[in-house]
Every structure is written in C-alpha cells, then in structure tokens.
Amino acid sequence: MAAIVTYLVIFTVISSALAYDPDMLQDLCVANTHAGIKVNGFTCKAEGNVTEADFFFDGLAKPGKVNNSVGSLVTGANVEKIPGLNTLGVSLSRIDYAPDGLNPPHTHPRATEMIFVLEGELDVGFITTANKLISKTVKKGEVFVFPRGLVHFQKNNGDKEASVIAAFNSQLPGTQSIAMTLFASTPAVPDNVLTKAFQVGTKEIDKIKTKLAPKKS
C-alpha cells in the first residue's frame, strides 16, 4: 500500500510539472554540469554520451545519518544528482528526522512541495502571506502539501525516528532556511537591520549568529 501511495505522489507531481519549470522541447536534455555556460537550467550533454547512469540515483534508499543540532537531514535527488532531470520539471528529496528533530522553517522559491510519510508521525505546517498558520499532524502513509514559496516546517514530536519522501515540481527547487538566510549570510545582514526587525539587542543577535556559524573542522 505504501509503495502505491508513493508512486501516486510522484505521478501527481510529474503531471503538474509544467506549472513552473519551462516545457521541454525534446525527448531529453541531460545536464552538462561542466559546460561552463550559464543558462536557465543546464546545457545539454551530447546525446551520444548519454547513459543510463544519467537517470539513476540510489541515495534515497536508506536513512541518512542525522548528526546536527536541529535533528534532521535532507537528501536531495535533483538535477545536481540526476543529470537526466534537466528540463523535466520534477525532483525528490528524502528527509530523515531524529526523535524530536526539526526541519526548520524554510521556503522553496521555485516549487510546490508534497511530502509522503514513510515512517513516524510529524507536526507540519506552512504560513500564508496573511500570516495564517495551516498545520496538521501527519502519520505513516499520509500526504501533506506546502504551496510554492511559503514558509513551512516539519517537526518530529515522537520518541522514534521519522522519515518522508518529498516531491517537487521543479528540477532544482532551491531552499532558503529562514534562520540561516538572516543570521548566517555572506556578507552578513547588518546588525541594525536584525535588531530592529526582531526588536532585540545586539547581544541576542550575536548569540544567534554564534550558534548558526559553521563548525570549524
């Protein structure tokens, strides 16, 4: 049953793919990621050099190792991992959550997202531009949709690990984590912007920045 629902999720997103990414004008356009030419997507690899490997990825088969402070790990299966997705307008991700793990508030500027729960139970939600929270608890075998561009999150409130498959109607949805975008950008967002926006002092801003700074190896 779970496999059938997963296939339905993927088919639904594929069917609606032309909502955002441009229509394809040929059978395939395998991404030539080494071309050095910047286009809206990627230039095409010579068809004579196309192989089955350009359309294959096994990175979603097993749970990822979650070892960060937020307790979640996203494994993407997009055009950067599967060159054959270029111009096809779809991609997937697997998200694994530790107990009490969070996929922090973020947006996908180029795609709507649909998740299918593989294991566990999560509280999920998104916020509209009218500042209304739409949220629900979703369980194994259930589906939830996050509209394109809206801030959303997923939280594992259980004492066991959880995981979902996320489908997107874009070959490269893009992700903007709200916290990382505001507090860990390069160059940094000016402190006087952050202190006024969040109505806190410089010490609080510095504390947040310190926690989000990349770990030194």
Stockholm file with secondary structure:
# STOCKHOLM 1.0

chainA/1-217         MAAIVTYLVIFTVISSALAYDPDMLQDLCVANTHAGIKVNGFTCKAEGNVTEADFFFDGLAKPGKVNNSVGSLVTGANVEKIPGLNTLGVSLSRIDYAPDGLNPPHTHPRATEMIFVLEGELDVGFITTANKLISKTVKKGEVFVFPRGLVHFQKNNGDKEASVIAAFNSQLPGTQSIAMTLFASTPAVPDNVLTKAFQVGTKEIDKIKTKLAPKKS
#=GR chainA/1-217 SS CHHHHHHHHHHHHHHTGGGTSCCCCSSCCCBCTTSCCCCSSCCBCCGGGCCGGGGCCCTTSSCCCCCSSSCEEEEEESTTTCGGGTTTCCEEEEEEECTTCEEEEEECTTCCEEEEEEESEEEEEEECTTCCEEEEEEETTCEEEECTTCCEEEEECSSSCEEEEEEESSSSCCCEEHHHHHHSCSSCCCHHHHHHHHTCCHHHHHHHHHHHSCCCC
#=GC SS_cons         CHHHHHHHHHHHHHHTGGGTSCCCCSSCCCBCTTSCCCCSSCCBCCGGGCCGGGGCCCTTSSCCCCCSSSCEEEEEESTTTCGGGTTTCCEEEEEEECTTCEEEEEECTTCCEEEEEEESEEEEEEECTTCCEEEEEEETTCEEEECTTCCEEEEECSSSCEEEEEEESSSSCCCEEHHHHHHSCSSCCCHHHHHHHHTCCHHHHHHHHHHHSCCCC
//
